[in-house]
Amino acid sequence: MRDSLYTLVKRSKTDVQSMNRVIETFSPKILSSLNQTNHQDREDLSQEIKMKLLLCIKNFDVENTPGYFQMMEQLKERDVAQR
């Protein structure tokens, strides 16, 4: 069964295997981005990006992430306040 990214991030707070699957999910994008850098810097940059990803996942508050309709309402409220 293939879990959604949301589910994996939520589980990765306590499960190392889920954390590894999140990193695997982003690996193709990381590799693609690293192709734009110097060859000798790629390994270090890859590790730095993965460490940043781990920190972002650990600090991300999954429970307070708004759903689609909540986000749309927040955006409408923000637009009205800016006028």
Secondary structure, DSSP 4 states (H G I P E B T S, - for coil): -PPPHHHHHHHHTT-HHHHHHHHHHHHHHHHHHHTTS-GGGHHHHHHHHHHHHHHHHHH--GGG---HHHHHHHHHHHHHHH-
